[in-house]
Amino acid sequence: QLTKKEKIALINAVEQAIQELEEAGEKVDFPAVARKLNIARSTLYRNTTVRHIITSAREKRRLSANTLFKLQEDVEDLKNRVSYLEELVSKNHCLNSGSSPPHNN
């Protein structure tokens, strides 16, 4: 059983370990934090506050990765739409001016 001081020290150490893992671009999960702190995973699981901190950090990273992927897809879709609109404008301009539209390869 940990004393109150030891619990606070553990929470601070876990938060620091998570920050270091995130900065290094490494996966944040119970085994990674336990390895970083050189402690048993059971120590992390037993403390509800620590368990919540690690679970939240893991979920935040997962959501961030999904959000970035979705944004990249959206940007690509928007680029395609802009290209399509540019082509339509060019064709419309050529029809109004009587010239043939430029051909894109």
Gaussian input, Z-matrix of N, CA and C with variables (Angstrom, degrees):
# hf/3-21g

backbone

0 1
 N
 C     1     B1
 C     2     B2     1     A1
 N     3     B3     2     A2     1     D1
 C     4     B4     3     A3     2     D2
 C     5     B5     4     A4     3     D3
 N     6     B6     5     A5     4     D4
 C     7     B7     6     A6     5     D5
 C     8     B8     7     A7     6     D6
 N     9     B9     8     A8     7     D7
 C    10    B10     9     A9     8     D8
 C    11    B11    10    A10     9     D9
 N    12    B12    11    A11    10    D10
 C    13    B13    12    A12    11    D11
 C    14    B14    13    A13    12    D12
 N    15    B15    14    A14    13    D13
 C    16    B16    15    A15    14    D14
 C    17    B17    16    A16    15    D15
 N    18    B18    17    A17    16    D16
 C    19    B19    18    A18    17    D17
 C    20    B20    19    A19    18    D18
 N    21    B21    20    A20    19    D19
 C    22    B22    21    A21    20    D20
 C    23    B23    22    A22    21    D21
 N    24    B24    23    A23    22    D22
 C    25    B25    24    A24    23    D23
 C    26    B26    25    A25    24    D24
 N    27    B27    26    A26    25    D25
 C    28    B28    27    A27    26    D26
 C    29    B29    28    A28    27    D27
 N    30    B30    29    A29    28    D28
 C    31    B31    30    A30    29    D29
 C    32    B32    31    A31    30    D30
 N    33    B33    32    A32    31    D31
 C    34    B34    33    A33    32    D32
 C    35    B35    34    A34    33    D33
 N    36    B36    35    A35    34    D34
 C    37    B37    36    A36    35    D35
 C    38    B38    37    A37    36    D36
 N    39    B39    38    A38    37    D37
 C    40    B40    39    A39    38    D38
 C    41    B41    40    A40    39    D39
 N    42    B42    41    A41    40    D40
 C    43    B43    42    A42    41    D41
 C    44    B44    43    A43    42    D42
 N    45    B45    44    A44    43    D43
 C    46    B46    45    A45    44    D44
 C    47    B47    46    A46    45    D45
 N    48    B48    47    A47    46    D46
 C    49    B49    48    A48    47    D47
 C    50    B50    49    A49    48    D48
 N    51    B51    50    A50    49    D49
 C    52    B52    51    A51    50    D50
 C    53    B53    52    A52    51    D51
 N    54    B54    53    A53    52    D52
 C    55    B55    54    A54    53    D53
 C    56    B56    55    A55    54    D54
 N    57    B57    56    A56    55    D55
 C    58    B58    57    A57    56    D56
 C    59    B59    58    A58    57    D57
 N    60    B60    59    A59    58    D58
 C    61    B61    60    A60    59    D59
 C    62    B62    61    A61    60    D60
 N    63    B63    62    A62    61    D61
 C    64    B64    63    A63    62    D62
 C    65    B65    64    A64    63    D63
 N    66    B66    65    A65    64    D64
 C    67    B67    66    A66    65    D65
 C    68    B68    67    A67    66    D66
 N    69    B69    68    A68    67    D67
 C    70    B70    69    A69    68    D68
 C    71    B71    70    A70    69    D69
 N    72    B72    71    A71    70    D70
 C    73    B73    72    A72    71    D71
 C    74    B74    73    A73    72    D72
 N    75    B75    74    A74    73    D73
 C    76    B76    75    A75    74    D74
 C    77    B77    76    A76    75    D75
 N    78    B78    77    A77    76    D76
 C    79    B79    78    A78    77    D77
 C    80    B80    79    A79    78    D78
 N    81    B81    80    A80    79    D79
 C    82    B82    81    A81    80    D80
 C    83    B83    82    A82    81    D81
 N    84    B84    83    A83    82    D82
 C    85    B85    84    A84    83    D83
 C    86    B86    85    A85    84    D84
 N    87    B87    86    A86    85    D85
 C    88    B88    87    A87    86    D86
 C    89    B89    88    A88    87    D87
 N    90    B90    89    A89    88    D88
 C    91    B91    90    A90    89    D89
 C    92    B92    91    A91    90    D90
 N    93    B93    92    A92    91    D91
 C    94    B94    93    A93    92    D92
 C    95    B95    94    A94    93    D93
 N    96    B96    95    A95    94    D94
 C    97    B97    96    A96    95    D95
 C    98    B98    97    A97    96    D96
 N    99    B99    98    A98    97    D97
 C   100   B100    99    A99    98    D98
 C   101   B101   100   A100    99    D99
 N   102   B102   101   A101   100   D100
 C   103   B103   102   A102   101   D101
 C   104   B104   103   A103   102   D102
 N   105   B105   104   A104   103   D103
 C   106   B106   105   A105   104   D104
 C   107   B107   106   A106   105   D105
 N   108   B108   107   A107   106   D106
 C   109   B109   108   A108   107   D107
 C   110   B110   109   A109   108   D108
 N   111   B111   110   A110   109   D109
 C   112   B112   111   A111   110   D110
 C   113   B113   112   A112   111   D111
 N   114   B114   113   A113   112   D112
 C   115   B115   114   A114   113   D113
 C   116   B116   115   A115   114   D114
 N   117   B117   116   A116   115   D115
 C   118   B118   117   A117   116   D116
 C   119   B119   118   A118   117   D117
 N   120   B120   119   A119   118   D118
 C   121   B121   120   A120   119   D119
 C   122   B122   121   A121   120   D120
 N   123   B123   122   A122   121   D121
 C   124   B124   123   A123   122   D122
 C   125   B125   124   A124   123   D123
 N   126   B126   125   A125   124   D124
 C   127   B127   126   A126   125   D125
 C   128   B128   127   A127   126   D126
 N   129   B129   128   A128   127   D127
 C   130   B130   129   A129   128   D128
 C   131   B131   130   A130   129   D129
 N   132   B132   131   A131   130   D130
 C   133   B133   132   A132   131   D131
 C   134   B134   133   A133   132   D132
 N   135   B135   134   A134   133   D133
 C   136   B136   135   A135   134   D134
 C   137   B137   136   A136   135   D135
 N   138   B138   137   A137   136   D136
 C   139   B139   138   A138   137   D137
 C   140   B140   139   A139   138   D138
 N   141   B141   140   A140   139   D139
 C   142   B142   141   A141   140   D140
 C   143   B143   142   A142   141   D141
 N   144   B144   143   A143   142   D142
 C   145   B145   144   A144   143   D143
 C   146   B146   145   A145   144   D144
 N   147   B147   146   A146   145   D145
 C   148   B148   147   A147   146   D146
 C   149   B149   148   A148   147   D147
 N   150   B150   149   A149   148   D148
 C   151   B151   150   A150   149   D149
 C   152   B152   151   A151   150   D150
 N   153   B153   152   A152   151   D151
 C   154   B154   153   A153   152   D152
 C   155   B155   154   A154   153   D153
 N   156   B156   155   A155   154   D154
 C   157   B157   156   A156   155   D155
 C   158   B158   157   A157   156   D156
 N   159   B159   158   A158   157   D157
 C   160   B160   159   A159   158   D158
 C   161   B161   160   A160   159   D159
 N   162   B162   161   A161   160   D160
 C   163   B163   162   A162   161   D161
 C   164   B164   163   A163   162   D162
 N   165   B165   164   A164   163   D163
 C   166   B166   165   A165   164   D164
 C   167   B167   166   A166   165   D165
 N   168   B168   167   A167   166   D166
 C   169   B169   168   A168   167   D167
 C   170   B170   169   A169   168   D168
 N   171   B171   170   A170   169   D169
 C   172   B172   171   A171   170   D170
 C   173   B173   172   A172   171   D171
 N   174   B174   173   A173   172   D172
 C   175   B175   174   A174   173   D173
 C   176   B176   175   A175   174   D174
 N   177   B177   176   A176   175   D175
 C   178   B178   177   A177   176   D176
 C   179   B179   178   A178   177   D177
 N   180   B180   179   A179   178   D178
 C   181   B181   180   A180   179   D179
 C   182   B182   181   A181   180   D180
 N   183   B183   182   A182   181   D181
 C   184   B184   183   A183   182   D182
 C   185   B185   184   A184   183   D183
 N   186   B186   185   A185   184   D184
 C   187   B187   186   A186   185   D185
 C   188   B188   187   A187   186   D186
 N   189   B189   188   A188   187   D187
 C   190   B190   189   A189   188   D188
 C   191   B191   190   A190   189   D189
 N   192   B192   191   A191   190   D190
 C   193   B193   192   A192   191   D191
 C   194   B194   193   A193   192   D192
 N   195   B195   194   A194   193   D193
 C   196   B196   195   A195   194   D194
 C   197   B197   196   A196   195   D195
 N   198   B198   197   A197   196   D196
 C   199   B199   198   A198   197   D197
 C   200   B200   199   A199   198   D198
 N   201   B201   200   A200   199   D199
 C   202   B202   201   A201   200   D200
 C   203   B203   202   A202   201   D201
 N   204   B204   203   A203   202   D202
 C   205   B205   204   A204   203   D203
 C   206   B206   205   A205   204   D204
 N   207   B207   206   A206   205   D205
 C   208   B208   207   A207   206   D206
 C   209   B209   208   A208   207   D207
 N   210   B210   209   A209   208   D208
 C   211   B211   210   A210   209   D209
 C   212   B212   211   A211   210   D210
 N   213   B213   212   A212   211   D211
 C   214   B214   213   A213   212   D212
 C   215   B215   214   A214   213   D213
 N   216   B216   215   A215   214   D214
 C   217   B217   216   A216   215   D215
 C   218   B218   217   A217   216   D216
 N   219   B219   218   A218   217   D217
 C   220   B220   219   A219   218   D218
 C   221   B221   220   A220   219   D219
 N   222   B222   221   A221   220   D220
 C   223   B223   222   A222   221   D221
 C   224   B224   223   A223   222   D222
 N   225   B225   224   A224   223   D223
 C   226   B226   225   A225   224   D224
 C   227   B227   226   A226   225   D225
 N   228   B228   227   A227   226   D226
 C   229   B229   228   A228   227   D227
 C   230   B230   229   A229   228   D228
 N   231   B231   230   A230   229   D229
 C   232   B232   231   A231   230   D230
 C   233   B233   232   A232   231   D231
 N   234   B234   233   A233   232   D232
 C   235   B235   234   A234   233   D233
 C   236   B236   235   A235   234   D234
 N   237   B237   236   A236   235   D235
 C   238   B238   237   A237   236   D236
 C   239   B239   238   A238   237   D237
 N   240   B240   239   A239   238   D238
 C   241   B241   240   A240   239   D239
 C   242   B242   241   A241   240   D240
 N   243   B243   242   A242   241   D241
 C   244   B244   243   A243   242   D242
 C   245   B245   244   A244   243   D243
 N   246   B246   245   A245   244   D244
 C   247   B247   246   A246   245   D245
 C   248   B248   247   A247   246   D246
 N   249   B249   248   A248   247   D247
 C   250   B250   249   A249   248   D248
 C   251   B251   250   A250   249   D249
 N   252   B252   251   A251   250   D250
 C   253   B253   252   A252   251   D251
 C   254   B254   253   A253   252   D252
 N   255   B255   254   A254   253   D253
 C   256   B256   255   A255   254   D254
 C   257   B257   256   A256   255   D255
 N   258   B258   257   A257   256   D256
 C   259   B259   258   A258   257   D257
 C   260   B260   259   A259   258   D258
 N   261   B261   260   A260   259   D259
 C   262   B262   261   A261   260   D260
 C   263   B263   262   A262   261   D261
 N   264   B264   263   A263   262   D262
 C   265   B265   264   A264   263   D263
 C   266   B266   265   A265   264   D264
 N   267   B267   266   A266   265   D265
 C   268   B268   267   A267   266   D266
 C   269   B269   268   A268   267   D267
 N   270   B270   269   A269   268   D268
 C   271   B271   270   A270   269   D269
 C   272   B272   271   A271   270   D270
 N   273   B273   272   A272   271   D271
 C   274   B274   273   A273   272   D272
 C   275   B275   274   A274   273   D273
 N   276   B276   275   A275   274   D274
 C   277   B277   276   A276   275   D275
 C   278   B278   277   A277   276   D276
 N   279   B279   278   A278   277   D277
 C   280   B280   279   A279   278   D278
 C   281   B281   280   A280   279   D279
 N   282   B282   281   A281   280   D280
 C   283   B283   282   A282   281   D281
 C   284   B284   283   A283   282   D282
 N   285   B285   284   A284   283   D283
 C   286   B286   285   A285   284   D284
 C   287   B287   286   A286   285   D285
 N   288   B288   287   A287   286   D286
 C   289   B289   288   A288   287   D287
 C   290   B290   289   A289   288   D288
 N   291   B291   290   A290   289   D289
 C   292   B292   291   A291   290   D290
 C   293   B293   292   A292   291   D291
 N   294   B294   293   A293   292   D292
 C   295   B295   294   A294   293   D293
 C   296   B296   295   A295   294   D294
 N   297   B297   296   A296   295   D295
 C   298   B298   297   A297   296   D296
 C   299   B299   298   A298   297   D297
 N   300   B300   299   A299   298   D298
 C   301   B301   300   A300   299   D299
 C   302   B302   301   A301   300   D300
 N   303   B303   302   A302   301   D301
 C   304   B304   303   A303   302   D302
 C   305   B305   304   A304   303   D303
 N   306   B306   305   A305   304   D304
 C   307   B307   306   A306   305   D305
 C   308   B308   307   A307   306   D306
 N   309   B309   308   A308   307   D307
 C   310   B310   309   A309   308   D308
 C   311   B311   310   A310   309   D309
 N   312   B312   311   A311   310   D310
 C   313   B313   312   A312   311   D311
 C   314   B314   313   A313   312   D312

   B1=1.4640
   B2=1.5265
   B3=1.3322
   B4=1.4613
   B5=1.5261
   B6=1.3143
   B7=1.4691
   B8=1.5266
   B9=1.3034
   B10=1.4626
   B11=1.5260
   B12=1.3278
   B13=1.4715
   B14=1.5207
   B15=1.3305
   B16=1.4659
   B17=1.5296
   B18=1.3347
   B19=1.4674
   B20=1.5244
   B21=1.3169
   B22=1.4663
   B23=1.5252
   B24=1.3190
   B25=1.4693
   B26=1.5271
   B27=1.3286
   B28=1.4611
   B29=1.5285
   B30=1.3120
   B31=1.4692
   B32=1.5286
   B33=1.3169
   B34=1.4729
   B35=1.5278
   B36=1.3234
   B37=1.4680
   B38=1.5271
   B39=1.3255
   B40=1.4677
   B41=1.5244
   B42=1.3181
   B43=1.4699
   B44=1.5296
   B45=1.3232
   B46=1.4663
   B47=1.5370
   B48=1.3187
   B49=1.4668
   B50=1.5251
   B51=1.3226
   B52=1.4637
   B53=1.5228
   B54=1.3168
   B55=1.4660
   B56=1.5351
   B57=1.3158
   B58=1.4679
   B59=1.5263
   B60=1.3243
   B61=1.4617
   B62=1.5264
   B63=1.3287
   B64=1.4630
   B65=1.5296
   B66=1.3276
   B67=1.4613
   B68=1.5248
   B69=1.3201
   B70=1.4649
   B71=1.5305
   B72=1.3354
   B73=1.4564
   B74=1.5158
   B75=1.3149
   B76=1.4611
   B77=1.5248
   B78=1.3155
   B79=1.4567
   B80=1.5308
   B81=1.3272
   B82=1.4665
   B83=1.5255
   B84=1.3215
   B85=1.4527
   B86=1.5264
   B87=1.3179
   B88=1.4644
   B89=1.5294
   B90=1.3363
   B91=1.4698
   B92=1.5358
   B93=1.3312
   B94=1.4714
   B95=1.5289
   B96=1.3298
   B97=1.4676
   B98=1.5298
   B99=1.3234
   B100=1.4706
   B101=1.5310
   B102=1.3467
   B103=1.4754
   B104=1.5123
   B105=1.3235
   B106=1.4733
   B107=1.5279
   B108=1.3216
   B109=1.4673
   B110=1.5308
   B111=1.3230
   B112=1.4650
   B113=1.5372
   B114=1.3492
   B115=1.4661
   B116=1.5277
   B117=1.3149
   B118=1.4659
   B119=1.5234
   B120=1.3339
   B121=1.4699
   B122=1.5203
   B123=1.3179
   B124=1.4643
   B125=1.5299
   B126=1.3242
   B127=1.4703
   B128=1.5216
   B129=1.3201
   B130=1.4674
   B131=1.5259
   B132=1.3239
   B133=1.4683
   B134=1.5305
   B135=1.3166
   B136=1.4690
   B137=1.5238
   B138=1.3246
   B139=1.4621
   B140=1.5330
   B141=1.3271
   B142=1.4725
   B143=1.5261
   B144=1.3118
   B145=1.4631
   B146=1.5200
   B147=1.3142
   B148=1.4619
   B149=1.5274
   B150=1.3194
   B151=1.4693
   B152=1.5300
   B153=1.3179
   B154=1.4635
   B155=1.5407
   B156=1.3240
   B157=1.4702
   B158=1.5261
   B159=1.3319
   B160=1.4694
   B161=1.5295
   B162=1.3119
   B163=1.4711
   B164=1.5252
   B165=1.3158
   B166=1.4616
   B167=1.5247
   B168=1.3168
   B169=1.4650
   B170=1.5195
   B171=1.3063
   B172=1.4724
   B173=1.5273
   B174=1.3148
   B175=1.4623
   B176=1.5290
   B177=1.3219
   B178=1.4666
   B179=1.5240
   B180=1.3113
   B181=1.4702
   B182=1.5283
   B183=1.3308
   B184=1.4599
   B185=1.5237
   B186=1.3217
   B187=1.4667
   B188=1.5213
   B189=1.3237
   B190=1.4651
   B191=1.5226
   B192=1.3033
   B193=1.4646
   B194=1.5243
   B195=1.3339
   B196=1.4657
   B197=1.5188
   B198=1.3197
   B199=1.4520
   B200=1.5231
   B201=1.3181
   B202=1.4584
   B203=1.5211
   B204=1.3248
   B205=1.4655
   B206=1.5270
   B207=1.3348
   B208=1.4668
   B209=1.5179
   B210=1.3164
   B211=1.4657
   B212=1.5260
   B213=1.3221
   B214=1.4634
   B215=1.5274
   B216=1.3261
   B217=1.4659
   B218=1.5292
   B219=1.3262
   B220=1.4603
   B221=1.5235
   B222=1.3192
   B223=1.4673
   B224=1.5307
   B225=1.3166
   B226=1.4705
   B227=1.5243
   B228=1.3242
   B229=1.4608
   B230=1.5322
   B231=1.3136
   B232=1.4662
   B233=1.5259
   B234=1.3238
   B235=1.4719
   B236=1.5256
   B237=1.3167
   B238=1.4651
   B239=1.5214
   B240=1.3153
   B241=1.4682
   B242=1.5297
   B243=1.3200
   B244=1.4691
   B245=1.5208
   B246=1.3261
   B247=1.4687
   B248=1.5291
   B249=1.3144
   B250=1.4621
   B251=1.5315
   B252=1.3242
   B253=1.4705
   B254=1.5268
   B255=1.3405
   B256=1.4667
   B257=1.5240
   B258=1.3264
   B259=1.4611
   B260=1.5270
   B261=1.3345
   B262=1.4667
   B263=1.5204
   B264=1.3278
   B265=1.4663
   B266=1.5245
   B267=1.3153
   B268=1.4586
   B269=1.5284
   B270=1.3321
   B271=1.4651
   B272=1.5208
   B273=1.3264
   B274=1.4577
   B275=1.5319
   B276=1.3251
   B277=1.4673
   B278=1.5332
   B279=1.3195
   B280=1.4655
   B281=1.5164
   B282=1.3279
   B283=1.4653
   B284=1.5246
   B285=1.3416
   B286=1.4726
   B287=1.5130
   B288=1.3391
   B289=1.4619
   B290=1.5201
   B291=1.3349
   B292=1.4487
   B293=1.5180
   B294=1.3137
   B295=1.4648
   B296=1.5088
   B297=1.3210
   B298=1.4641
   B299=1.5218
   B300=1.3430
   B301=1.4640
   B302=1.5329
   B303=1.3516
   B304=1.4617
   B305=1.5257
   B306=1.3184
   B307=1.4627
   B308=1.5078
   B309=1.3380
   B310=1.4667
   B311=1.5047
   B312=1.3343
   B313=1.4710
   B314=1.4774
   A1=108.90
   A2=115.82
   A3=121.09
   A4=110.86
   A5=115.14
   A6=119.60
   A7=108.45
   A8=116.27
   A9=120.76
   A10=110.57
   A11=117.30
   A12=121.19
   A13=111.17
   A14=115.96
   A15=120.18
   A16=111.08
   A17=117.25
   A18=121.18
   A19=110.58
   A20=116.31
   A21=120.79
   A22=110.44
   A23=116.50
   A24=120.96
   A25=110.67
   A26=116.88
   A27=120.91
   A28=110.45
   A29=116.70
   A30=120.80
   A31=110.03
   A32=117.21
   A33=120.94
   A34=111.14
   A35=116.57
   A36=121.04
   A37=110.39
   A38=117.23
   A39=121.35
   A40=110.26
   A41=116.76
   A42=120.08
   A43=111.17
   A44=116.86
   A45=121.65
   A46=110.26
   A47=116.81
   A48=120.99
   A49=110.97
   A50=116.52
   A51=121.07
   A52=109.96
   A53=116.67
   A54=120.53
   A55=110.26
   A56=117.03
   A57=120.73
   A58=111.54
   A59=117.03
   A60=120.35
   A61=110.68
   A62=116.76
   A63=120.94
   A64=111.22
   A65=116.54
   A66=120.31
   A67=111.62
   A68=116.10
   A69=121.12
   A70=111.36
   A71=116.36
   A72=120.44
   A73=113.53
   A74=116.01
   A75=120.90
   A76=110.90
   A77=114.47
   A78=121.47
   A79=109.88
   A80=115.28
   A81=120.51
   A82=107.83
   A83=116.08
   A84=122.39
   A85=108.36
   A86=115.95
   A87=119.83
   A88=112.77
   A89=119.17
   A90=118.54
   A91=113.14
   A92=117.14
   A93=120.29
   A94=110.89
   A95=116.86
   A96=120.52
   A97=109.98
   A98=116.75
   A99=120.58
   A100=110.35
   A101=116.88
   A102=119.96
   A103=111.03
   A104=116.01
   A105=121.08
   A106=110.38
   A107=116.95
   A108=121.44
   A109=112.79
   A110=115.83
   A111=121.16
   A112=111.47
   A113=114.26
   A114=120.36
   A115=108.73
   A116=116.10
   A117=121.04
   A118=110.25
   A119=115.61
   A120=119.82
   A121=111.07
   A122=117.11
   A123=120.30
   A124=111.37
   A125=117.06
   A126=120.85
   A127=109.94
   A128=116.25
   A129=120.60
   A130=111.09
   A131=116.05
   A132=120.39
   A133=112.45
   A134=117.03
   A135=120.51
   A136=113.23
   A137=117.31
   A138=120.91
   A139=108.32
   A140=116.36
   A141=119.76
   A142=112.57
   A143=117.60
   A144=120.51
   A145=110.05
   A146=116.71
   A147=121.84
   A148=109.90
   A149=115.85
   A150=120.28
   A151=110.54
   A152=116.67
   A153=121.35
   A154=111.08
   A155=117.63
   A156=121.52
   A157=110.70
   A158=116.42
   A159=120.33
   A160=110.58
   A161=116.36
   A162=119.96
   A163=110.91
   A164=116.92
   A165=121.04
   A166=111.42
   A167=117.43
   A168=121.36
   A169=110.36
   A170=116.36
   A171=121.19
   A172=110.34
   A173=116.89
   A174=121.74
   A175=110.97
   A176=116.71
   A177=120.90
   A178=110.56
   A179=116.56
   A180=120.61
   A181=110.44
   A182=116.82
   A183=120.66
   A184=110.47
   A185=116.66
   A186=120.53
   A187=111.20
   A188=116.86
   A189=120.26
   A190=110.68
   A191=117.36
   A192=121.26
   A193=110.13
   A194=116.69
   A195=120.04
   A196=111.15
   A197=117.23
   A198=121.57
   A199=110.49
   A200=117.52
   A201=120.99
   A202=110.46
   A203=117.63
   A204=121.44
   A205=110.03
   A206=116.98
   A207=121.22
   A208=110.81
   A209=117.70
   A210=120.61
   A211=111.38
   A212=117.32
   A213=120.69
   A214=110.78
   A215=116.43
   A216=120.30
   A217=110.64
   A218=116.86
   A219=121.22
   A220=111.59
   A221=117.35
   A222=121.17
   A223=109.92
   A224=116.91
   A225=120.90
   A226=110.50
   A227=116.84
   A228=121.25
   A229=110.43
   A230=116.80
   A231=120.04
   A232=111.88
   A233=117.40
   A234=120.70
   A235=110.21
   A236=116.00
   A237=119.98
   A238=111.30
   A239=116.36
   A240=120.02
   A241=111.46
   A242=117.04
   A243=121.04
   A244=109.99
   A245=116.56
   A246=120.19
   A247=111.05
   A248=115.14
   A249=120.05
   A250=110.82
   A251=117.15
   A252=120.93
   A253=111.85
   A254=116.38
   A255=119.49
   A256=110.58
   A257=115.76
   A258=120.37
   A259=110.48
   A260=116.56
   A261=120.02
   A262=111.96
   A263=116.58
   A264=120.71
   A265=109.75
   A266=116.48
   A267=120.95
   A268=110.81
   A269=117.01
   A270=120.85
   A271=110.85
   A272=116.33
   A273=120.77
   A274=110.42
   A275=115.69
   A276=120.14
   A277=110.39
   A278=116.00
   A279=120.55
   A280=111.30
   A281=117.38
   A282=120.32
   A283=110.85
   A284=115.01
   A285=118.87
   A286=111.86
   A287=117.51
   A288=119.79
   A289=112.13
   A290=117.96
   A291=121.49
   A292=114.15
   A293=119.58
   A294=121.31
   A295=110.12
   A296=116.94
   A297=119.88
   A298=109.98
   A299=117.24
   A300=120.16
   A301=111.04
   A302=116.73
   A303=119.48
   A304=109.43
   A305=116.57
   A306=121.66
   A307=109.51
   A308=116.74
   A309=122.40
   A310=108.53
   A311=116.88
   A312=121.18
   A313=110.44
   D1=131.23
   D2=-178.89
   D3=-86.72
   D4=145.41
   D5=173.84
   D6=-75.99
   D7=169.52
   D8=179.68
   D9=-59.82
   D10=-42.63
   D11=178.18
   D12=-62.03
   D13=-42.08
   D14=-179.85
   D15=-66.27
   D16=-37.06
   D17=177.33
   D18=-63.76
   D19=-44.05
   D20=178.64
   D21=-64.29
   D22=-42.14
   D23=177.74
   D24=-62.62
   D25=-39.71
   D26=178.81
   D27=-64.92
   D28=-45.08
   D29=179.29
   D30=-60.02
   D31=-45.62
   D32=179.10
   D33=-62.82
   D34=-42.26
   D35=179.89
   D36=-64.82
   D37=-40.66
   D38=179.02
   D39=-64.13
   D40=-45.34
   D41=178.67
   D42=-60.53
   D43=-41.05
   D44=178.28
   D45=-65.54
   D46=-43.78
   D47=179.63
   D48=-61.89
   D49=-42.42
   D50=178.62
   D51=-62.21
   D52=-44.64
   D53=179.28
   D54=-59.86
   D55=-44.54
   D56=179.76
   D57=-65.19
   D58=-40.51
   D59=177.57
   D60=-63.31
   D61=-44.13
   D62=179.68
   D63=-63.37
   D64=-43.54
   D65=-179.79
   D66=-64.18
   D67=-31.54
   D68=179.41
   D69=-84.34
   D70=-3.72
   D71=-179.33
   D72=73.04
   D73=20.60
   D74=-178.66
   D75=-91.29
   D76=160.09
   D77=179.07
   D78=-66.22
   D79=136.80
   D80=176.72
   D81=-104.48
   D82=111.30
   D83=175.31
   D84=-154.43
   D85=177.36
   D86=-176.23
   D87=-60.23
   D88=-47.01
   D89=179.20
   D90=-60.88
   D91=-39.89
   D92=-178.82
   D93=-65.63
   D94=-44.20
   D95=179.51
   D96=-65.70
   D97=-42.10
   D98=179.42
   D99=-61.37
   D100=-44.25
   D101=177.79
   D102=-62.35
   D103=-43.31
   D104=-178.42
   D105=-60.35
   D106=-39.14
   D107=-177.59
   D108=-93.56
   D109=-5.23
   D110=-178.99
   D111=57.14
   D112=47.09
   D113=177.88
   D114=-131.56
   D115=167.23
   D116=178.55
   D117=-73.46
   D118=144.12
   D119=176.79
   D120=-59.69
   D121=-33.40
   D122=-178.72
   D123=-59.96
   D124=-31.56
   D125=176.90
   D126=-62.38
   D127=-38.84
   D128=179.86
   D129=-71.79
   D130=-41.64
   D131=-178.96
   D132=-67.67
   D133=-34.52
   D134=-176.52
   D135=-67.45
   D136=-32.03
   D137=-177.75
   D138=-89.15
   D139=113.65
   D140=-175.35
   D141=-62.81
   D142=-35.61
   D143=178.88
   D144=-65.82
   D145=-46.71
   D146=178.92
   D147=-62.48
   D148=-43.86
   D149=178.88
   D150=-58.24
   D151=-43.54
   D152=178.95
   D153=-65.10
   D154=-42.51
   D155=-179.69
   D156=-60.39
   D157=-46.52
   D158=-178.36
   D159=-68.09
   D160=-44.26
   D161=179.48
   D162=-61.16
   D163=-42.71
   D164=179.23
   D165=-64.37
   D166=-43.26
   D167=179.39
   D168=-63.71
   D169=-41.45
   D170=179.16
   D171=-63.19
   D172=-44.54
   D173=-179.64
   D174=-66.89
   D175=-41.13
   D176=179.13
   D177=-59.65
   D178=-43.86
   D179=-179.85
   D180=-65.42
   D181=-41.10
   D182=179.66
   D183=-63.45
   D184=-43.56
   D185=178.76
   D186=-65.95
   D187=-38.83
   D188=178.84
   D189=-62.67
   D190=-42.51
   D191=179.75
   D192=-64.05
   D193=-43.45
   D194=178.89
   D195=-64.76
   D196=-40.48
   D197=179.75
   D198=-63.90
   D199=-44.03
   D200=179.14
   D201=-61.67
   D202=-45.34
   D203=179.23
   D204=-60.02
   D205=-44.63
   D206=179.58
   D207=-63.31
   D208=-41.54
   D209=178.38
   D210=-63.70
   D211=-39.70
   D212=177.80
   D213=-63.20
   D214=-40.95
   D215=176.58
   D216=-63.27
   D217=-43.23
   D218=179.99
   D219=-63.21
   D220=-41.22
   D221=178.76
   D222=-62.32
   D223=-44.67
   D224=179.23
   D225=-61.84
   D226=-42.33
   D227=177.96
   D228=-62.22
   D229=-43.77
   D230=179.42
   D231=-64.72
   D232=-38.40
   D233=176.25
   D234=-60.14
   D235=-43.67
   D236=179.17
   D237=-63.40
   D238=-41.02
   D239=179.17
   D240=-65.49
   D241=-40.87
   D242=178.60
   D243=-62.95
   D244=-44.40
   D245=178.34
   D246=-59.43
   D247=-43.92
   D248=178.87
   D249=-61.75
   D250=-45.20
   D251=179.06
   D252=-64.64
   D253=-39.39
   D254=176.97
   D255=-61.00
   D256=-39.97
   D257=178.99
   D258=-64.87
   D259=-43.34
   D260=178.00
   D261=-62.33
   D262=-42.71
   D263=179.62
   D264=-63.41
   D265=-42.90
   D266=179.67
   D267=-62.04
   D268=-45.50
   D269=178.99
   D270=-63.75
   D271=-41.41
   D272=179.75
   D273=-64.51
   D274=-42.26
   D275=178.97
   D276=-62.14
   D277=-42.48
   D278=-179.78
   D279=-66.82
   D280=-38.30
   D281=177.91
   D282=-64.19
   D283=-40.26
   D284=-179.55
   D285=-71.66
   D286=-30.12
   D287=-177.40
   D288=-94.96
   D289=-10.78
   D290=178.07
   D291=86.47
   D292=2.31
   D293=178.61
   D294=-96.82
   D295=165.44
   D296=179.06
   D297=-86.26
   D298=145.45
   D299=-178.57
   D300=-69.64
   D301=150.37
   D302=176.84
   D303=-67.89
   D304=148.16
   D305=178.98
   D306=-96.01
   D307=128.47
   D308=176.98
   D309=-97.36
   D310=136.90
   D311=178.27
   D312=-100.08

